[in-house]
């Protein structure tokens, strides 16, 4: 029997205690090699611990409750796996300049990210969320350039606004619920007189982290300037914290709110399509990927909208959201890490590497027999307009198709930008191992990780085979559009 409680404590305490290694300069190299070890206890909890259990910590703050349920388990698996692969990558990526500072902020941000996933009481959840947010500032400004400092200022300003909104919303909900547990908040918010205000505060506050339109400004600034392993966890894991915040606080399953669903559909559509449009204008690979994350979070917002509008469908929609989170986080982390890889000098080796760089991107676009295809089919299955009772539900299939085309266009833009920026040379073993681990996790490990309970029980490979054309034609349309754009660009030279 797996002893969950000690590993839950270790998952948070190990990154926090590791900052002691920064006390002496001579220990900084040891600290570098510890980075992949720090998320391992959390990964073991996600893989081996059962669901729906909690660890009571009565002496912590107002009384802590940490644990893992079915939803949090998927978020924990993604978070731990991505931080582990990026930690391996960081060993080969980091220089000795400001190494100790990077390791300290990395460990603190990791502790916050893991802690908020497992926290089931409001005080712990908010404390870990704030720790992740403000420690993440150190990763954004690590390089110390003017661009990095400017991005850090915007990040910090948006973070403060977001944290204030979250704190206000949580305090109002706690007062109404008469409880400090997250599980008691949705029911209290559902019947609150000022429900609209509490929901608006929580949607906006967590929306800063999730990159909602008009709250997204920090994302395209922070990702290109942060060290590559930090960019990968920022986009692959940390922005999902905002999504998790919505899922554990808003009144899903308690009351159907079709007006809120319609509003969020519009916000998600702007994020999905507007983020893609802005991403196509970018020339830096990591900037393209940053806008791609905004676009993908827009698609996830469509699912949040449907769950909020139709309470009877919230359980199965949550399962699909968790599946999409797992798929997107692993694929996007791999793509970010690839931006720091040098192409090998040999022709065939270079083409092979191009293929493995492109595959996670093709998965994001929903290429048949990839993790993205499974996520998109599940998403299409639960977002059928006939089963959802709000006005804009009829537009969801068209928005999902447009999102698939936009995603593939962004992948082509990313590959073009990467090719224009790529260098030929050798990569350190740490870079190879970290990038390969992230890519394998995205392409293969995804199928072996415990998938979220509640998914429609289907033979997914058979379903993909039957619907291969519906998955493939948006990819082909986007490829045709990209080819036309490339031809026009060549003629203008």
GUMARKOL-562118 format. One record per residue (C-alpha): x, y, z; residue in three letters. Coordinates in steps of 0.5 Angstrom, whole numbers, padded with zeros to 4 digits, always signed. Layout:
BEGIN
XYZAla ...
This chain:
BEGIN
+0000+0000+0000Unk +0003+0007-0002Unk +0004+0011+0004Unk +0001+0018+0001Unk +0001+0023+0007Unk +0009+0023+0008Unk +0010+0024+0000Unk +0005+0029+0000Unk +0009+0033+0005Unk +0015+0032+0002Unk +0013+0034-0005Unk +0012+0041-0002Unk +0017+0041+0003Unk +0023+0038-0001Unk +0023+0044-0006Unk +0022+0049+0000Unk +0028+0046+0004Unk +0032+0046-0002Unk +0034+0053-0002Unk +0039+0052+0004Unk +0043+0049-0002Unk +0044+0057-0004Unk +0047+0059+0002Unk +0054+0057+0000Unk +0057+0058-0007Unk +0060+0052-0007Unk +0054+0048-0007Unk +0051+0051-0013Unk +0053+0046-0018Unk +0050+0041-0013Unk +0043+0045-0013Unk +0043+0045-0021Unk +0043+0037-0021Unk +0038+0037-0016Unk +0033+0040-0020Unk +0030+0034-0023Unk +0029+0031-0016Unk +0025+0036-0013Unk +0018+0034-0017Unk +0019+0027-0016Unk +0015+0026-0009Unk +0009+0029-0013Unk +0010+0025-0019Unk +0010+0019-0014Unk +0003+0021-0011Unk +0000+0022-0018Unk +0002+0016-0020Unk +0001+0011-0014Unk -0004+0015-0009Unk -0011+0013-0010Unk -0016+0018-0011Unk -0021+0022-0006Unk -0017+0022+0000Unk -0014+0028+0004Unk -0009+0030+0010Unk -0011+0034+0015Unk -0006+0039+0018Unk -0010+0042+0024Unk -0004+0047+0026Unk -0003+0050+0019Unk -0005+0057+0018Unk -0013+0056+0020Unk -0013+0049+0019Unk -0010+0046+0013Unk -0013+0040+0008Unk -0008+0037+0003Unk -0010+0031-0002Unk -0012+0029-0009Unk -0018+0028-0012Unk -0020+0025-0019Unk -0019+0032-0022Unk -0013+0034-0018Unk -0009+0028-0020Unk -0009+0029-0027Unk -0006+0037-0026Unk -0001+0034-0021Unk +0001+0029-0026Unk +0002+0034-0031Unk +0005+0039-0026Unk +0010+0034-0024Unk +0012+0031-0030Unk +0013+0037-0034Unk +0017+0040-0028Unk +0022+0034-0028Unk +0023+0034-0035Unk +0024+0041-0035Unk +0029+0040-0029Unk +0033+0035-0033Unk +0033+0040-0039Unk +0036+0046-0034Unk +0042+0042-0032Unk +0044+0043-0039Unk +0041+0050-0041Unk +0044+0054-0035Unk +0050+0058-0034Unk +0054+0059-0028Unk +0052+0066-0028Unk +0046+0067-0023Unk +0045+0060-0022Unk +0044+0060-0015Unk +0038+0065-0016Unk +0035+0061-0021Unk +0035+0055-0017Unk +0032+0059-0011Unk +0026+0062-0015Unk +0025+0055-0019Unk +0024+0051-0013Unk +0020+0056-0010Unk +0015+0057-0016Unk +0015+0049-0016Unk +0013+0049-0009Unk +0007+0054-0010Unk +0005+0050-0016Unk +0005+0043-0013Unk +0002+0046-0007Unk -0004+0049-0010Unk -0006+0043-0014Unk -0006+0039-0007Unk -0009+0044-0003Unk -0016+0043-0001Unk -0017+0049+0004Unk -0017+0056+0002Unk -0012+0059+0006Unk -0007+0054+0003Unk -0009+0054-0004Unk -0009+0062-0004Unk -0002+0062+0000Unk +0001+0057-0005Unk -0002+0061-0011Unk +0001+0067-0009Unk +0008+0064-0008Unk +0008+0061-0015Unk +0006+0067-0018Unk +0011+0072-0014Unk +0017+0067-0014Unk +0015+0066-0022Unk +0017+0074-0023Unk +0025+0071-0021Unk +0024+0067-0027Unk +0022+0072-0032Unk +0027+0077-0030Unk +0033+0072-0029Unk +0037+0074-0036Unk +0037+0081-0033Unk +0036+0085-0040Unk +0032+0091-0041Unk +0026+0087-0045Unk +0026+0082-0039Unk +0026+0087-0034Unk +0020+0090-0038Unk +0016+0084-0038Unk +0018+0083-0031Unk +0014+0089-0029Unk +0008+0088-0033Unk +0008+0081-0030Unk +0008+0084-0023Unk +0003+0089-0024Unk -0002+0084-0027Unk +0000+0079-0022Unk -0002+0084-0016Unk -0008+0086-0020Unk -0010+0078-0020Unk -0008+0076-0013Unk -0013+0082-0010Unk -0019+0080-0014Unk -0018+0073-0012Unk -0017+0074-0005Unk -0023+0079-0005Unk -0027+0073-0008Unk -0025+0068-0004Unk -0026+0072+0003Unk -0033+0074+0000Unk -0034+0066-0001Unk -0031+0064+0005Unk -0036+0069+0009Unk -0042+0066+0006Unk -0040+0059+0006Unk -0038+0059+0014Unk -0032+0054+0012Unk -0025+0055+0010Unk -0025+0049+0005Unk -0025+0050-0002Unk -0031+0044-0003Unk -0036+0048+0001Unk -0035+0055-0004Unk -0039+0053-0010Unk -0045+0051-0006Unk -0045+0058-0002Unk -0043+0062-0009Unk -0049+0059-0012Unk -0054+0062-0007Unk -0051+0068-0006Unk -0054+0075-0007Unk -0048+0078-0010Unk -0046+0072-0014Unk -0045+0076-0020Unk -0039+0080-0016Unk -0036+0074-0013Unk -0036+0070-0020Unk -0033+0076-0023Unk -0027+0077-0018Unk -0026+0070-0019Unk -0026+0069-0026Unk -0022+0076-0027Unk -0017+0074-0022Unk -0015+0067-0024Unk -0016+0069-0031Unk -0010+0073-0031Unk -0006+0067-0030Unk -0010+0063-0035Unk -0009+0069-0040Unk -0016+0071-0042Unk -0017+0077-0047Unk -0015+0083-0044Unk -0012+0080-0038Unk -0006+0076-0042Unk -0001+0082-0043Unk +0004+0079-0039Unk +0004+0072-0043Unk +0007+0074-0050Unk +0012+0079-0046Unk +0015+0074-0041Unk +0015+0067-0045Unk +0020+0070-0050Unk +0025+0073-0045Unk +0025+0068-0039Unk +0030+0062-0040Unk +0027+0056-0044Unk +0026+0051-0038Unk +0022+0057-0035Unk +0018+0059-0041Unk +0016+0051-0041Unk +0013+0051-0034Unk +0010+0058-0035Unk +0006+0056-0041Unk +0005+0048-0040Unk +0004+0048-0032Unk +0003+0055-0029Unk -0003+0058-0033Unk -0007+0051-0032Unk -0007+0054-0024Unk -0012+0059-0027Unk -0016+0054-0030Unk -0016+0050-0024Unk -0018+0056-0019Unk -0024+0056-0024Unk -0026+0049-0023Unk -0025+0049-0015Unk -0029+0055-0014Unk -0034+0057-0019Unk -0041+0054-0018Unk -0041+0048-0023Unk -0046+0043-0022Unk -0050+0047-0017Unk -0054+0051-0021Unk -0054+0052-0029Unk -0052+0059-0031Unk -0053+0060-0039Unk -0052+0068-0039Unk -0045+0067-0036Unk -0044+0061-0041Unk -0046+0065-0047Unk -0041+0071-0044Unk -0035+0066-0043Unk -0036+0063-0050Unk -0035+0070-0053Unk -0029+0071-0049Unk -0026+0064-0050Unk -0028+0065-0058Unk -0024+0072-0058Unk -0018+0068-0054Unk -0018+0062-0059Unk -0018+0066-0065Unk -0015+0073-0063Unk -0009+0069-0060Unk -0008+0065-0066Unk -0009+0072-0071Unk -0004+0075-0066Unk +0001+0069-0066Unk +0001+0069-0074Unk +0004+0076-0073Unk +0010+0074-0069Unk +0017+0073-0071Unk +0020+0070-0065Unk +0019+0062-0064Unk +0017+0063-0056Unk +0013+0069-0058Unk +0009+0065-0063Unk +0008+0059-0058Unk +0006+0064-0052Unk +0000+0066-0057Unk -0001+0059-0058Unk -0002+0058-0051Unk -0007+0064-0050Unk -0011+0061-0056Unk -0011+0054-0053Unk -0013+0057-0046Unk -0019+0060-0050Unk -0021+0053-0053Unk -0021+0051-0045Unk -0025+0057-0044Unk -0031+0054-0048Unk -0031+0048-0044Unk -0031+0052-0038Unk -0037+0056-0041Unk -0041+0050-0042Unk -0040+0047-0035Unk -0042+0053-0032Unk -0048+0054-0037Unk -0051+0046-0036Unk -0050+0044-0029Unk -0052+0037-0031Unk -0046+0036-0036Unk -0041+0039-0031Unk -0038+0032-0029Unk -0036+0029-0036Unk -0034+0036-0038Unk -0029+0037-0032Unk -0026+0030-0034Unk -0025+0032-0042Unk -0022+0039-0039Unk -0017+0035-0035Unk -0015+0031-0041Unk -0014+0037-0045Unk -0010+0040-0040Unk -0006+0034-0040Unk -0005+0033-0047Unk -0004+0041-0048Unk +0001+0042-0042Unk +0006+0036-0045Unk +0006+0038-0052Unk +0007+0045-0051Unk +0013+0044-0046Unk +0016+0040-0051Unk +0015+0045-0056Unk +0018+0051-0052Unk +0024+0046-0050Unk +0025+0045-0057Unk +0027+0052-0058Unk +0033+0052-0055Unk +0036+0046-0059Unk +0041+0046-0064Unk +0040+0042-0071Unk +0045+0037-0072Unk +0050+0038-0078Unk +0048+0031-0082Unk +0042+0032-0087Unk +0038+0026-0085Unk +0039+0027-0077Unk +0037+0034-0078Unk +0030+0032-0082Unk +0029+0027-0076Unk +0030+0032-0071Unk +0025+0037-0075Unk +0020+0031-0075Unk +0020+0030-0067Unk +0020+0038-0066Unk +0014+0038-0071Unk +0010+0032-0068Unk +0008+0035-0061Unk +0005+0041-0065Unk +0001+0036-0070Unk -0002+0033-0064Unk -0004+0040-0061Unk -0008+0041-0068Unk -0011+0034-0067Unk -0008+0030-0072Unk -0011+0023-0072Unk -0008+0018-0067Unk -0005+0023-0063Unk -0006+0025-0056Unk -0009+0032-0059Unk -0014+0028-0063Unk -0017+0024-0057Unk -0018+0031-0053Unk -0021+0034-0059Unk -0026+0028-0060Unk -0028+0028-0053Unk -0029+0035-0053Unk -0033+0035-0059Unk -0037+0029-0056Unk -0039+0033-0050Unk -0040+0040-0053Unk -0046+0037-0057Unk -0051+0043-0058Unk -0057+0039-0057Unk -0055+0037-0050Unk -0053+0044-0048Unk -0058+0049-0046Unk -0055+0056-0047Unk -0056+0060-0054Unk -0049+0060-0056Unk -0048+0053-0056Unk -0050+0052-0063Unk -0043+0056-0065Unk -0039+0051-0061Unk -0037+0046-0067Unk -0036+0052-0071Unk -0031+0055-0066Unk -0028+0048-0065Unk -0026+0047-0072Unk -0024+0054-0073Unk -0019+0053-0067Unk -0016+0047-0070Unk -0015+0051-0077Unk -0012+0056-0073Unk -0008+0052-0068Unk -0005+0049-0075Unk -0003+0055-0078Unk +0001+0057-0071Unk +0005+0051-0071Unk +0007+0052-0079Unk +0009+0059-0076Unk +0013+0057-0071Unk +0016+0052-0075Unk +0018+0057-0080Unk +0020+0062-0074Unk +0024+0056-0071Unk +0028+0055-0078Unk +0029+0062-0079Unk +0032+0062-0072Unk +0036+0055-0072Unk +0043+0054-0071Unk +0047+0048-0073Unk +0051+0045-0067Unk +0051+0040-0062Unk +0047+0040-0055Unk +0049+0038-0048Unk +0047+0031-0046Unk +0042+0035-0041Unk +0039+0038-0047Unk +0038+0032-0051Unk +0035+0028-0045Unk +0031+0034-0042Unk +0028+0035-0049Unk +0027+0028-0051Unk +0024+0026-0044Unk +0019+0032-0046Unk +0017+0029-0053Unk +0017+0022-0051Unk +0012+0024-0045Unk +0008+0028-0050Unk +0007+0023-0056Unk +0008+0016-0052Unk +0007+0017-0044Unk +0001+0021-0045Unk -0003+0014-0046Unk +0000+0011-0040Unk -0001+0016-0035Unk -0008+0015-0031Unk -0013+0018-0035Unk -0019+0022-0032Unk -0025+0018-0029Unk -0031+0020-0032Unk -0029+0020-0040Unk -0034+0017-0044Unk -0032+0010-0045Unk -0030+0009-0052Unk -0025+0005-0056Unk -0021+0011-0058Unk -0017+0009-0063Unk -0023+0006-0067Unk -0027+0012-0066Unk -0020+0016-0069Unk -0020+0011-0075Unk -0028+0013-0076Unk -0027+0020-0076Unk -0020+0021-0079Unk -0022+0025-0084Unk -0026+0030-0079Unk -0019+0031-0076Unk -0015+0031-0082Unk -0019+0036-0086Unk -0017+0042-0082Unk -0010+0040-0081Unk -0010+0040-0089Unk -0014+0047-0090Unk -0009+0050-0085Unk -0003+0047-0089Unk -0006+0050-0096Unk -0007+0057-0093Unk +0000+0057-0090Unk +0003+0054-0097Unk +0000+0060-0100Unk +0002+0065-0095Unk +0009+0062-0096Unk +0009+0063-0104Unk +0006+0070-0103Unk +0012+0072-0098Unk +0017+0069-0103Unk +0015+0073-0109Unk +0015+0079-0105Unk +0023+0078-0104Unk 
